[in-house]
């Protein structure tokens, strides 16, 4: 037994050393699991897990938003029926480092969702918009966040991440040049709009615990569902 434990420890040490050398060789320290999370820095292999871990640390989440220059106001705790309510809600406000507006304005979400949205904007959404359209995104259209309900509106069963404001539904994007991209109208096809939507979906999969699109089911035909579910095993869902 001791010999087996020794071998496991040695393999773990070798794996950590190999990962360190690999990250150094690539010039990407953010790929290290122990690298501090910085919302404004390029994303690394463990950025998504670090963002999800913020569901257990509201003060740290707020400190990261402050450091990144994201403007917000803290929402009072909310209590609802059953599994509804939140203690870590914030309302995103205009200005600061965040360059995207939300429509409707004044989006209120759990802090870890806001942190992931900021990272998604800077590292995924804006670069994709420049590649496909030569323009930047100025507005994200959404269907809201908090909703005291169970998954798919069922009367029983698992509570939705919307019930704790740990999810947001993104309906589309507006560009600085006036063009609009909507999930319901542009997901299918082979044009630039469809390619953009698939690219930002794939990028969201690396940053959110759950990313669901029209590829998942008909209930998501008109939006991208992004959430930060705090799952014990740490597994992620991407469809």
N, C-alpha and C positions, 0 to 999 in steps of 0.2 A: 504493500500500500504506500509506504513512504517513497519507494523508488518511483512508483507511478506518479505520485504528487510532484516529485522532483522533476520528472520528465515534462509534466504539464507546465510547471513553472518555467522550465528552461525554454520550452516552445513559445510560451507567452512572451518571455523576454526577447527571444529572437524575433518574434513577430513585431514587437514594439520597436526594436532596433531597425528592422527592415523598413518599417513604415516611416521612421524618422529619417533614415537615409534617403528614402524615396521622395519624401516631401522636400528635403534639403536640395536634392538633385533637381527637382522641378522648380525650385524657388517659390514654393507655395506653403509657407508655414501654417496657413489657415486650414490645411488638410489634417493637421494634427488634432487628435481628440481633446488634448488638454489646452489648446490655444484658446485664449479668451474670446468670447463672442463679441464681434463689432458689427453692428448692423450696416455700417457704411463701407465695410471692407468686402473684397471679393469673396464669394461663397466657397466653402471647402467641403470636404467629404462628410463632415459631421455637423455642418451648420444646421440642417434640418432638425437633428436630434437636440441640439442646443436650444433651438427656438422652442421646440415642444416642451423642453424641461422648464421653460419659463412659466408654465401653468402652475408650478409649485412655488414660484418666487416673484410675487407682485412687485416688491421694492426693487429687485434687480431688473425686472422688465422695464419699469419706469426709468431707472437709471440709464439703461441702454438707449431708450427713446430720447432722453435728455441729451446724452452724449452725441447721438446722431443728429440732433437738431430738429426732431419731429415735434411739432406743436400739438398739444392736446389738453383736455381738461379731464379731471378724474370724476367719474360718475359715482353717486352714492350707492352703497350696496342695495341690492334688490332681492326681495324674496317673493317667490311665487308658489303655486301649488305643486305638490309632488317634488320632482327633481328640478324645478325651475328656479332661476335666480343667479346672481353673480356677486362676487366681492372684488373683482379685478377689472371692472369696466372702465373704459375711457372713451371720450368723444374726440375724434380727430378734428383739428381746426386748420384753417387755411394758413399758408405761409410757412416759414422755416425751410428746412432742407427738403421736405416732401414737396415735390413739384406737381403732383397729381391732385386734382379736386375730385370729390365724390358727388354723385347725383343719384338720389337726393342728398343734399348737403348735411353735414353734421352726423356722419356715420359713427354710431356707438358700437364698440366691439370689446371683447376681452383683450387685455393688454398683449398677450402672446400672439393674437391674430394681427393686431396692429403692427407688432414688430416684424412678423413675417411679411405683411403687406409692403412695408417699407423696403425690406430686403428684396422682395420680388420686383417691386417697381424699379429699383436701381440696377439690379443685376440681370433681370430677365425682360421685363415689359419694355422699358425704354430702348435697350439695345435691339430687341426684336423689331420694334416699330421703325427704328432707323434703317435696319437692313431691308425691311419689306416695303416701306413707304417713303423713306427719306424724310420723315417727320416724327415729332414726338407726341406721345399721348398726353393730353391735358386733363382728361376726365375719365373716370371709371364709373359706368352706370351699374347700379346694384339693386338687388331686391331686399336688402336689409340683412340684419344679423339676429338680434334677439327675438325669439318667438317661443312662447311656452307651449311646446308640443312634443309629441313623440316622433320617432322616425316615420317619415312619409305620412304624417298626420294620423297615425293609428291611435285607437282608443286605449290600447294596452301595449306593453312591451318596452323596449329600450327607449330612453329619452334621447331626443335629437341633441346634437351639439349646439343647435340654435337655442335650446332651452337654457343654456348658460352663457350665451353670447360668444361661444367659442367657434363660431362658424360665420361665414359671410358668403352670399350668393352673388357672383359677378355676372352681369347680363351683357356687358359690352364695353366698348372703348370709343373715345372721341379724340381725333387727332387735331393738332394745332392748325392744320390746313383746312379743317372743316369736315373731313371725311369721318364716317362712323363705321364701326365694325360691331356686329351683334352676333351673339352665339346662336340665336334662333335662326338668323338669316344667312349666316356666312360660314357655319361650321362645315357643311358639306362642300365638296368641290375641290378644285386643284389650283385656284387662284391665290393671290397674295394674302387675301383676308383669311381664307381657310388655313393657309400655312402659318400665318401669324398666330391665330387662335390655338392651333395645335402646339406651336412652339411655347407659348406662354403657359398652356396646360402642362406640358412636359416639365417646364421649369418650376412650376408650382409643386409638382410631385416631389421635388427635392427639398422643399422648404416647409410644406404643410404635412401634417399627419395624414390627412385625407384630401384627395383631389378627385372629384367626380365630374364628368363631362357628359355630353350627349352620347358618347360611346358606352356609357354605363347602362342607362335605361331611359325610357320616355319621360320620366319625371324630371330629368335633367336636360331635356331637349333645348331649353332656352337659357341655361346658365351654367357657370362653373361653380360647384360647391367646394369651398376651401375651408378646412377646419383644423384645429389643433387638439384633437382628442388625445388625452393622456392615457395611453394604453400601457398596461403593466409590462408587456413583452416588448414594447417599443416598435412594433411592426407598423408599416405604412401602407396605405391603400391608394392606388393610382389607377383610375379608369377613364 
